[in-house]
Amino acid sequence: MSKRKQQKLHSQAIDTALRRRITPCKKQILILGACSSGKSTFRHGIYHLSKETNSMMNAEERELHIRKYVIRCLDICWQTFKIVDFKFSNLNEEIKKARKSGVFTSSMIEFMKYLTMLKSEELEFISHHFRYMENIRYFFSENFIAKLQAINADFTIHDLLQTKIPHSKSSIYEFSFETSKLIDPSPQRNEKRKWISHFDNTMTRVIYLISLADYNLTDSISGANCLWLALQNFSEFVNYSEYIPADVSIVFTKLDLFKEKLEKYPFSDYFTEYTGPNDSETILTFLLSQNTDLTQFNIGNMLSMNNIDNINYLAQENENVPRFVL
């Protein structure tokens, strides 16, 4: 299928999603952000907090979701490392079957242990350079491997929040939380104006997510730096929307991973105009000074967020906290 035809089908899918009537609500929150910015993590957390049982994953669904994510990570490792070992000779076929069933074979478990013991540096590299793979070391740890092998293991909401699965479909995810309705149009690539124009004048609040940890990644389509591209996308949102709600929360995500990466990959290697120290707070100040579209909104507290309590805090109506670091 040609690229032009793919784009046309993608545009048509968005039109179909937009035609679906969104149930009106007095308080409507629009969630926007680039790929791998943390929107899905936030949505999973809200699902868990929501009192609407039909929007929550039950224990079996959560376990299957987590298992399939780990299998996806395992598949990427297998394709990346190309390990030649007789005991892993059938691993490729086993992984293909497991991607549907979510069942781990003994060879798959052994391969995970092998990678953890002998390929720890390579796993770290993958977590730093592959989108949606930043938490691979969490899932390949000794404790989590033991959970995969256990009978009736408890796969927690914390486990779920570590999964990072990209969305390829053009959909509107709509869910309620307390007195508000949260709306996540996902994905938004190449059709941002269409999404934004649809929601103009209907939103009382916007939560916009930007991943700081993407500073060393390159977008596979445009070739641009991913963090720079995310900042540009926010500028487009500000400049091309006819209506901007007074309450805009700019959420910088993945602060912990950002700090970890800075120890190995200096920020100035990717943003050559930056000449300051290689620390997160000074870099964030630099990014804000370079993007006037960001600084027109009130600056609040920085908050490292990787748990359900902080997702709850972000979702609450709080006029005094318009900016977070997630």
Summary of the structure (lengths in Angstrom):
residues: 326
radius of gyration: 20.5
end to end distance: 38.5
largest distance: 61.6
contacts: 950
relative contact order: 0.15
helix: 52%
strand: 12%
